[in-house]
Amino acid sequence: MNQSSRLSSQAPLLIAAGLAIGPVVALGFGRFAYALLLPPMQTALNWSYVQAGAMNTANGLGYLLGAILAPVLMRRSGVRAAFMVSLLGIALTLALTALSGELRWLAAMRFLTGLGGAVTFTSGGLLVAQVASAAPPQRAGAILSLFYAGAGLGILLTGLGLGPLLAHLGVEGWRAGWLSLGLVSFLGLGVAWTAARHTAAQLHGSAAIRMAQLWPLRNSLLAYACAGLGYVAYTTFSISYLRSQGASTPLVTLFWALLGLSGVLAPLVWSRLLSRRWGGRSMGILMLLMGTGAALPVLSTLPWVAALSAVLFGLTALSVVASTTTLVRQSLPAAVWGAGVATYTITFAVFQSLGPLLAGALADSGPGGLRWGLGASALLLIVGAGVAFSQRVVGDHR
C-alpha cells in the first residue's frame, strides 16, 4: 500500500476525530463539567441538592427541545450548518454562564447549553453515521465510537484543567471555570469545521420516520430511557458524593481524569462489539457494566473502588450512545437515519431531565440520601440492560 492509499484509508477516522469536537464541547464541557463545578457553586450560592439538580434538569429540558428541533433545523439549513452553528452557540453560553450567580440566569444558560448540545450531538451523529457507512464495515464501529469518545476527552480535559483551577481559586473559581470552558470551545471550532467540510455535501437532514419503522426498536428505546434516567445522577452528583464522604482533592481529580481517559480509550475496547449485528446485546453488555460502575461508590468509597467505578462508567457511558447509532444505521433506511438518531436523543432527553431532580430530592431527604439516589440510578441502569438484551435484530440496512 502506497502513502496516498494509507492516508485515504485513515481519512474516515481523521474526519470522525475532528467531528468529535462536537461531543467534547456539547457533553464534556456543556454537561459533564457541571459535576466538577457544582461543589464550589453549591457552597458559594448556598444551594440545596434540589436546586443543584434543577440546573441539570434545565440543561436536560434544553436538550429535549434541541432534540425535537434538530430534524427540522437539519432539513432547513443542512446538517453541516446545524452542527457548526449549534457548536458556536454552546461556546457562547458556556462563557456567558460566568456572568451572574442569579439562579434564573444560570438555569437559562444551562437550558441554552443543553439545547445547542442536542443539535450538535444529533447532527454530528448523523455526519459520523454517513462517514461510517462509506467506510469498510469492519471499521464502522471504530469510527462511531471515536466520535462519541469526544465526550470522554472533554471530561479528561476538564479534570486536568478545572481541578487545579478550582483548587487555586477556591469556591469563587466557578466563574473562571465556565469562562475557560467557553474560550477553549471557541478554539475547537476550526477543527470541527475542517472535519465537517469533508462529509457528504448533499447531506440535508432526514425524511420523517413512521411509527411502524420505530416499533420493532421499542425495547432498545425503553432501555435507552432507563439509561437517561439512571446515568445522569452519577454524572451530576458523583463528585459531590465523594466530597461528602471525605475524598481528597487528588482523589477527586484522579476519579474525574480516569472517567474521561476511559471514555477516550473506549473505541479501542468496544469497536468490534459496536460493529457486530447483535440487536440490543451490545447495548445490554455496555449498560450492565455501566450500572456496575455506578453502583460501586454506593458500596464503598475506598480509593481503588472509586477508581474502578470511574473506569467502568467512563468506558461504557458514551459507548451506549454509540450503540444506538449502530442500531439506527443497521435497522433503518438511510433516508430516516437523522430522524432515528433524533428519536433516541429525544427519548434520552426526556428521562435525563427527571434524573437530577429525583436524585436531588433523595439527597435532601436526610442522612445518606445522596447514596440512595446514586443506588437507585445504578439499579435503573441494570434493569435497562436486561431490557436491551431483549431487543432483537431488525432490518438489514448495513
C-alpha positions as CSV (number, residue, x, y, z in Angstrom):
1,M,0.0,0.0,0.0
2,N,1.5,3.4,-1.0
3,Q,1.4,6.5,1.2
4,S,-1.6,8.1,-0.5
5,S,-3.6,4.8,-0.1
6,R,-2.7,4.7,3.6
7,L,-3.8,8.3,4.1
8,S,-7.0,7.6,2.2
9,S,-7.8,4.6,4.4
10,Q,-7.3,6.7,7.5
11,A,-9.4,9.6,6.3
12,P,-12.7,8.4,7.9
13,L,-11.0,8.1,11.3
14,L,-9.5,11.5,10.9
15,I,-12.9,13.0,10.0
16,A,-14.5,11.3,13.0
17,A,-11.8,12.6,15.2
18,G,-12.4,16.2,14.0
19,L,-16.2,15.8,14.4
20,A,-15.6,14.6,17.9
21,I,-15.0,18.2,18.9
22,G,-18.8,18.2,19.0
23,P,-19.2,15.8,21.9
24,V,-16.1,17.4,23.6
25,V,-17.9,20.7,23.8
26,A,-21.6,19.6,23.9
27,L,-21.2,16.9,26.5
28,G,-17.7,17.0,28.0
29,F,-17.9,20.8,28.7
30,G,-21.6,21.6,28.4
31,R,-23.0,18.8,30.5
32,F,-20.4,16.8,32.5
33,A,-18.2,19.7,33.6
34,Y,-21.0,20.8,35.9
35,A,-20.3,17.9,38.3
36,L,-16.8,19.4,38.9
37,L,-18.2,23.0,39.2
38,L,-21.1,22.0,41.4
39,P,-19.4,21.8,44.8
40,P,-18.0,25.3,44.7
41,M,-21.2,26.7,43.1
42,Q,-23.3,25.0,45.8
43,T,-21.1,26.4,48.5
44,A,-20.8,29.9,47.1
45,L,-24.5,30.2,46.1
46,N,-25.9,28.3,49.1
47,W,-27.9,25.8,47.0
48,S,-29.9,22.8,48.2
49,Y,-29.4,19.5,46.4
50,V,-32.8,20.1,44.6
51,Q,-31.6,23.4,43.4
52,A,-28.3,21.9,42.3
53,G,-30.2,19.1,40.4
54,A,-32.6,21.7,38.9
55,M,-29.6,23.2,37.0
56,N,-29.1,19.9,35.2
57,T,-32.8,19.5,34.8
58,A,-32.8,22.8,33.0
59,N,-29.9,21.5,30.8
60,G,-31.9,18.3,30.1
61,L,-35.0,20.3,29.2
62,G,-33.0,22.4,26.8
63,Y,-31.5,19.1,25.4
64,L,-35.0,17.8,24.9
65,L,-36.2,20.9,23.0
66,G,-33.0,20.8,20.9
67,A,-33.6,17.1,20.1
68,I,-37.1,17.9,18.9
69,L,-35.9,20.9,16.8
70,A,-32.8,19.2,15.4
71,P,-34.5,17.3,12.5
72,V,-36.3,20.5,11.4
73,L,-33.1,22.6,11.6
74,M,-31.1,19.9,9.7
75,R,-33.7,19.7,6.9
76,R,-33.8,23.5,6.5
77,S,-30.2,24.5,6.9
78,G,-28.3,21.3,6.2
79,V,-26.6,19.0,8.7
80,R,-23.2,20.8,8.5
81,A,-24.7,24.2,9.2
82,A,-26.7,22.8,12.2
83,F,-23.6,21.2,13.6
84,M,-21.4,24.3,13.4
85,V,-24.0,27.0,14.4
86,S,-25.1,24.9,17.5
87,L,-21.4,24.4,18.4
88,L,-20.8,28.1,18.3
89,G,-23.9,28.7,20.4
90,I,-22.6,26.3,23.1
91,A,-19.3,28.1,23.3
92,L,-21.1,31.4,23.8
93,T,-23.5,30.1,26.5
94,L,-20.6,28.4,28.4
95,A,-18.7,31.7,28.6
96,L,-21.9,33.7,29.5
97,T,-22.6,31.3,32.4
98,A,-19.9,33.1,34.3
99,L,-21.6,36.5,34.2
100,S,-24.1,36.0,37.1
101,G,-24.8,33.8,40.2
102,E,-28.5,34.5,39.9
103,L,-30.5,31.3,39.8
104,R,-32.7,32.2,36.8
105,W,-29.7,33.3,34.7
106,L,-27.8,30.1,35.4
107,A,-30.8,28.0,34.7
108,A,-31.3,29.9,31.4
109,M,-27.7,29.3,30.4
110,R,-27.9,25.6,31.3
111,F,-31.1,25.4,29.2
112,L,-29.5,27.1,26.2
113,T,-26.3,25.0,26.5
114,G,-28.5,21.8,26.5
115,L,-30.5,23.0,23.5
116,G,-27.3,23.6,21.5
117,G,-25.8,20.3,22.8
118,A,-28.7,18.2,21.4
119,V,-28.5,19.8,17.9
120,T,-24.7,19.4,17.9
121,F,-24.9,15.8,19.1
122,T,-27.7,14.8,16.7
123,S,-26.3,16.5,13.6
124,G,-22.8,15.3,14.5
125,G,-24.1,11.7,14.9
126,L,-25.7,11.9,11.5
127,L,-22.5,13.2,9.9
128,V,-20.4,10.4,11.5
129,A,-23.0,7.7,10.6
130,Q,-22.6,8.8,7.0
131,V,-18.8,8.6,7.3
132,A,-19.1,5.1,8.9
133,S,-21.3,3.9,6.1
134,A,-18.9,5.0,3.4
135,A,-16.0,3.1,5.2
136,P,-15.3,-0.7,5.2
137,P,-17.8,-2.5,7.5
138,Q,-15.1,-3.6,9.9
139,R,-14.2,0.0,10.6
140,A,-17.7,1.3,11.2
141,G,-17.6,0.6,15.0
142,A,-14.3,2.3,15.4
143,I,-15.5,5.4,13.5
144,L,-18.7,5.7,15.5
145,S,-17.0,5.1,18.9
146,L,-14.2,7.5,18.1
147,F,-16.8,10.3,17.6
148,Y,-18.6,9.5,20.9
149,A,-15.3,9.3,22.7
150,G,-15.0,13.0,22.3
151,A,-17.2,13.4,25.4
152,G,-14.5,11.4,27.3
153,L,-11.8,13.7,26.1
154,G,-13.9,16.6,27.3
155,I,-14.2,15.0,30.7
156,L,-10.5,14.4,30.8
157,L,-9.7,18.0,29.8
158,T,-12.0,19.4,32.5
159,G,-10.5,17.1,35.1
160,L,-6.9,18.2,34.3
161,G,-7.8,21.9,33.8
162,L,-10.7,22.7,36.2
163,G,-9.4,20.7,39.1
164,P,-6.2,22.7,39.6
165,L,-8.0,26.0,38.7
166,L,-10.7,25.4,41.4
167,A,-8.1,24.3,44.0
168,H,-6.2,27.6,43.4
169,L,-9.2,30.0,43.3
170,G,-11.5,28.3,45.8
171,V,-15.3,28.5,45.8
172,E,-15.4,31.6,43.7
173,G,-13.4,29.9,41.0
174,W,-16.6,28.6,39.4
175,R,-16.9,31.7,37.3
176,A,-13.4,31.3,35.9
177,G,-14.2,27.7,35.2
178,W,-17.2,28.4,33.0
179,L,-15.4,31.2,31.2
180,S,-12.4,28.9,30.5
181,L,-14.7,26.2,29.1
182,G,-16.2,28.8,26.7
183,L,-12.9,30.0,25.5
184,V,-11.5,26.5,24.9
185,S,-14.7,25.7,23.0
186,F,-14.1,28.6,20.6
187,L,-10.6,27.2,19.9
188,G,-12.1,23.9,18.7
189,L,-14.4,25.4,16.1
190,G,-11.8,25.4,13.4
191,V,-11.0,21.7,13.8
192,A,-14.7,20.8,13.8
193,W,-15.4,22.8,10.6
194,T,-12.4,21.3,8.8
195,A,-13.8,17.8,9.5
196,A,-17.4,18.7,8.7
197,R,-16.3,20.0,5.2
198,H,-15.1,16.5,4.4
199,T,-18.5,14.9,4.9
200,A,-21.1,14.4,2.2
201,A,-22.1,17.7,0.7
202,Q,-25.6,16.5,-0.2
203,L,-26.4,15.6,3.4
204,H,-29.5,17.6,4.3
205,G,-31.1,16.0,7.3
206,S,-33.6,13.2,7.2
207,A,-37.0,12.3,6.0
208,A,-39.8,11.8,8.6
209,I,-39.9,8.5,10.3
210,R,-43.0,6.3,10.7
211,M,-44.1,4.6,13.9
212,A,-44.1,1.3,12.0
213,Q,-40.4,1.7,11.5
214,L,-39.7,2.5,15.1
215,W,-41.9,-0.1,16.7
216,P,-39.6,-3.0,16.2
217,L,-36.9,-1.0,18.1
218,R,-39.1,-0.3,21.1
219,N,-37.1,-2.4,23.6
220,S,-33.9,-0.5,22.8
221,L,-35.8,2.8,23.2
222,L,-37.1,1.7,26.6
223,A,-33.6,0.6,27.6
224,Y,-32.3,4.0,26.5
225,A,-34.9,5.7,28.6
226,C,-33.5,3.8,31.6
227,A,-30.0,4.9,30.6
228,G,-31.1,8.6,30.5
229,L,-32.8,8.4,33.9
230,G,-30.1,6.4,35.5
231,Y,-26.8,7.8,34.3
232,V,-27.4,11.4,35.0
233,A,-27.4,11.1,38.8
234,Y,-23.9,9.7,38.6
235,T,-22.6,12.4,36.3
236,T,-24.3,15.2,38.3
237,F,-23.6,14.1,41.9
238,S,-20.6,11.7,41.9
239,I,-18.1,14.4,42.8
240,S,-20.4,15.9,45.5
241,Y,-20.9,12.4,46.9
242,L,-17.2,11.6,47.1
243,R,-16.6,15.0,48.7
244,S,-19.3,14.3,51.3
245,Q,-17.5,11.0,52.1
246,G,-14.2,12.9,52.8
247,A,-12.5,12.3,49.4
248,S,-9.4,14.4,49.0
249,T,-8.8,16.8,46.1
250,P,-6.2,14.5,44.5
251,L,-8.6,11.5,44.7
252,V,-11.4,13.6,43.1
253,T,-9.1,14.8,40.3
254,L,-7.9,11.2,39.7
255,F,-11.5,9.9,39.7
256,W,-12.6,12.5,37.1
257,A,-9.5,12.1,35.0
258,L,-9.9,8.3,34.9
259,L,-13.6,8.8,33.9
260,G,-12.5,10.9,31.0
261,L,-9.5,8.8,30.0
262,S,-11.6,5.7,29.9
263,G,-14.1,7.4,27.6
264,V,-11.2,8.3,25.3
265,L,-9.9,4.7,25.3
266,A,-13.4,3.2,24.8
267,P,-13.1,3.0,21.0
268,L,-10.1,0.6,21.4
269,V,-12.2,-1.6,23.7
270,W,-15.6,-1.6,22.0
271,S,-15.0,-1.1,18.3
272,R,-15.6,-4.7,17.4
273,L,-18.6,-5.0,19.7
274,L,-20.2,-2.0,18.0
275,S,-19.5,-3.4,14.6
276,R,-21.5,-6.6,15.3
277,R,-25.0,-7.1,14.1
278,W,-26.3,-8.1,17.5
279,G,-29.6,-6.3,18.0
280,G,-29.6,-4.9,21.6
281,R,-27.0,-7.2,23.0
282,S,-24.2,-4.8,22.6
283,M,-26.2,-2.1,24.4
284,G,-27.1,-4.6,27.1
285,I,-23.5,-5.5,27.8
286,L,-22.5,-1.9,28.0
287,M,-25.4,-0.8,30.3
288,L,-24.7,-3.8,32.6
289,L,-21.1,-2.7,33.0
290,M,-22.1,1.0,33.4
291,G,-24.7,0.1,36.1
292,T,-22.0,-1.9,37.9
293,G,-19.6,1.1,37.8
294,A,-22.4,3.4,39.1
295,A,-23.1,1.0,42.0
296,L,-19.5,0.7,43.2
297,P,-19.2,4.0,45.1
298,V,-22.5,3.2,46.9
299,L,-20.9,0.1,48.2
300,S,-17.5,1.6,49.1
301,T,-15.6,4.8,48.8
302,L,-12.2,3.2,49.1
303,P,-9.9,4.9,46.6
304,W,-9.4,1.8,44.4
305,V,-13.2,1.2,44.3
306,A,-13.8,4.8,43.2
307,A,-11.1,4.4,40.6
308,L,-12.7,1.2,39.3
309,S,-16.1,2.8,39.2
310,A,-14.7,5.7,37.1
311,V,-13.1,3.3,34.6
312,L,-16.2,1.1,34.2
313,F,-18.5,4.1,33.8
314,G,-16.2,6.0,31.6
315,L,-15.6,3.0,29.2
316,T,-19.3,2.4,28.7
317,A,-21.4,5.6,29.1
318,L,-20.8,7.2,25.7
319,S,-20.4,3.8,24.1
320,V,-24.1,3.1,25.0
321,V,-24.9,6.2,22.9
322,A,-22.8,4.9,20.1
323,S,-24.7,1.6,20.3
324,T,-28.0,3.4,19.5
325,T,-26.4,5.0,16.4
326,T,-25.3,1.5,15.4
327,L,-28.9,0.2,15.8
328,V,-30.2,3.1,13.7
329,R,-27.7,2.5,11.0
330,Q,-28.2,-1.2,10.9
331,S,-32.0,-1.3,11.3
332,L,-33.4,1.7,9.3
333,P,-33.1,3.0,5.8
334,A,-30.5,5.7,5.3
335,A,-33.3,8.2,4.4
336,V,-34.5,8.2,8.0
337,W,-31.2,8.0,9.9
338,G,-31.4,11.6,11.1
339,A,-35.0,11.1,12.4
340,G,-33.9,7.8,14.0
341,V,-31.0,9.3,15.8
342,A,-33.2,12.2,16.9
343,T,-35.8,9.8,18.3
344,Y,-33.3,8.1,20.5
345,T,-31.9,11.5,21.6
346,I,-35.4,12.8,22.5
347,T,-36.1,9.6,24.5
348,F,-32.9,10.0,26.4
349,A,-33.5,13.8,26.9
350,V,-37.0,13.3,28.4
351,F,-35.7,10.9,31.1
352,Q,-32.4,12.6,31.8
353,S,-34.3,15.7,32.7
354,L,-36.0,13.9,35.5
355,G,-32.9,12.2,36.9
356,P,-31.2,15.1,38.7
357,L,-34.4,16.3,40.4
358,L,-35.2,12.8,41.7
359,A,-31.6,12.2,42.9
360,G,-31.5,15.7,44.5
361,A,-34.8,15.1,46.3
362,L,-33.5,11.9,47.7
363,A,-30.3,13.7,48.7
364,D,-32.2,16.4,50.6
365,S,-34.4,13.8,52.4
366,G,-31.8,13.1,55.1
367,P,-28.5,11.5,56.0
368,G,-27.4,9.1,53.4
369,G,-29.9,10.4,50.9
370,L,-27.3,11.0,48.1
371,R,-26.2,7.4,48.5
372,W,-29.8,6.3,47.9
373,G,-30.1,8.5,44.8
374,L,-26.9,7.0,43.3
375,G,-28.0,3.5,44.2
376,A,-31.4,3.9,42.5
377,S,-29.7,5.2,39.4
378,A,-27.4,2.2,39.3
379,L,-30.4,-0.1,39.6
380,L,-32.2,1.6,36.7
381,L,-29.1,1.1,34.5
382,I,-29.0,-2.6,35.3
383,V,-32.8,-3.0,34.7
384,G,-32.3,-1.2,31.4
385,A,-29.5,-3.6,30.5
386,G,-32.0,-6.5,30.9
387,V,-34.5,-4.7,28.6
388,A,-31.7,-4.0,26.0
389,F,-30.8,-7.8,25.8
390,S,-34.4,-8.4,24.6
391,Q,-34.0,-6.2,21.6
392,R,-33.9,-8.5,18.5
393,V,-32.1,-7.8,15.2
394,V,-34.2,-5.6,12.9
395,G,-33.9,-5.0,9.2
396,D,-30.8,-5.2,7.0
397,H,-29.6,-1.7,6.2
398,R,-25.8,-2.0,6.7
